[in-house]
Amino acid sequence: MMNESVQLIMTKDLITLGPESSLAHVRDVFMEKRIHHVPIEDEGKLVGMITTHDLWRSQINYEDYDKIMVKEVMTKKLVKLEIDDKIGTAAELFLANHFHAIPVVNDGILVGLVTTFDILRYEFLREYPDPILYKDILEKGMDATH
């Protein structure tokens, strides 16, 4: 189960932003798309990640979000997984570091994002292939937005 590649469970259709995006734009994306993690790319290169936790931790007033850019708040030191890394490796990183999303790269290019929810959903559906509650949420394709 945990020896399969993260590409099996990762989100591939990503929403990304640039470092010059405002925090107001980030907040809008989080709310509209109901996600918690957005990779930040600059000229096609992964340069960071911004999360709802980053916004909370920054303690910046909502009124100032339109004046502050992502690059001032985003996490720049990222743990990354390669496309062939195992689901178990992702789980171990999540447990050891207490974060909930890891970018997946192939030859340094961002190709996906794996989250704790991806692992939970994958393992749950392996054990219970015919869920009763929340069936529509659990059975969404692995390209569901985070």
C-alpha positions in Angstrom: 0.0 0.0 0.0 2.6 2.6 1.1 5.1 1.3 -1.5 3.3 2.7 -4.5 4.4 6.0 -6.2 3.0 9.3 -5.0 2.0 10.1 -8.6 -0.8 7.6 -8.0 -2.5 9.9 -5.4 -1.1 13.4 -6.1 -3.1 16.3 -7.4 -1.9 17.1 -10.9 -4.2 19.9 -11.9 -2.6 22.6 -9.7 -3.5 26.1 -8.9 -0.3 28.1 -8.6 0.5 31.8 -8.0 3.5 34.0 -8.4 5.5 35.7 -5.7 4.1 39.1 -6.6 0.5 38.0 -6.0 -1.2 39.9 -3.1 -2.3 38.1 0.0 -5.8 39.3 -0.8 -5.6 37.3 -4.0 -4.3 34.2 -2.1 -7.1 34.5 0.5 -9.7 34.7 -2.4 -8.2 31.6 -4.0 -8.3 29.7 -0.7 -11.9 30.6 -0.1 -13.2 30.1 -3.7 -11.4 26.8 -4.3 -11.6 25.5 -0.7 -7.9 24.7 -0.6 -5.2 25.2 2.0 -1.9 25.1 0.0 -0.8 26.9 -3.1 2.6 26.4 -4.7 4.4 29.6 -5.8 6.2 29.6 -9.1 8.4 32.2 -10.7 9.1 31.8 -14.4 8.1 28.2 -14.2 10.4 27.4 -11.2 9.0 26.4 -7.8 10.1 29.0 -5.3 7.8 28.5 -2.4 4.4 27.5 -1.0 1.8 29.5 0.8 -0.7 28.0 3.1 -3.6 29.1 5.3 -1.3 28.4 8.2 1.2 30.9 6.8 -1.5 33.6 6.7 -2.6 32.8 10.2 0.9 32.8 11.5 1.8 36.1 9.9 -0.8 37.9 12.1 -1.3 40.5 9.3 -4.6 42.3 9.4 -7.1 41.5 6.6 -7.2 45.1 5.7 -3.6 45.0 4.7 -3.7 41.9 2.6 -4.0 43.9 -0.7 -0.7 45.7 0.1 1.5 42.6 1.0 2.9 40.2 -1.5 3.1 36.4 -1.3 6.9 36.5 -1.3 6.9 38.2 2.1 4.9 35.4 3.8 5.5 32.2 1.8 7.5 29.3 3.0 10.7 29.2 0.9 12.5 26.1 2.3 10.5 23.3 0.9 10.6 19.6 1.3 9.9 18.1 -2.2 9.2 14.6 -3.4 10.2 13.2 -6.7 7.5 11.6 -8.9 8.8 8.0 -8.1 9.0 8.5 -4.3 6.7 6.3 -2.3 3.5 7.1 -0.5 5.1 5.8 2.6 7.9 8.4 2.2 5.3 11.2 2.1 3.5 9.8 5.2 6.8 9.7 7.1 7.6 13.3 6.1 4.1 14.4 7.2 4.4 12.6 10.6 7.9 13.9 11.2 7.4 17.5 10.2 3.7 18.3 11.0 2.9 19.9 7.7 0.2 18.7 5.3 1.3 19.2 1.7 4.4 18.4 -0.3 5.2 19.5 -3.8 6.1 16.7 -6.3 8.7 17.4 -8.9 10.0 15.6 -11.9 13.5 16.7 -12.9 13.0 19.8 -10.8 9.7 20.8 -12.5 6.5 21.0 -10.4 4.1 18.2 -11.5 1.9 17.7 -8.5 1.1 18.1 -4.8 0.4 15.4 -2.3 -1.4 16.0 0.9 -2.3 14.2 4.1 -5.9 14.0 2.8 -4.7 12.2 -0.4 -3.1 9.5 1.7 -6.1 9.2 4.0 -8.5 9.0 1.1 -6.3 6.5 -0.8 -5.9 4.2 2.2 -9.6 4.4 3.2 -10.8 3.5 -0.3 -8.4 0.6 -0.4 -9.9 -0.8 2.8 -13.5 0.3 2.1 -14.0 0.4 -1.6 -17.8 1.1 -1.3 -18.1 3.9 1.2 -21.6 5.0 2.3 -21.0 8.4 3.9 -19.3 11.1 1.8 -19.1 8.8 -1.2 -19.0 11.7 -3.6 -16.1 13.3 -1.8 -14.1 10.1 -1.4 -14.6 8.8 -4.9 -13.4 12.0 -6.6 -10.5 11.4 -8.9 -7.0 11.7 -7.6 -6.8 15.0 -9.5 -9.3 16.7 -7.0 -8.2 20.1 -5.8 -6.8 20.5 -2.4 
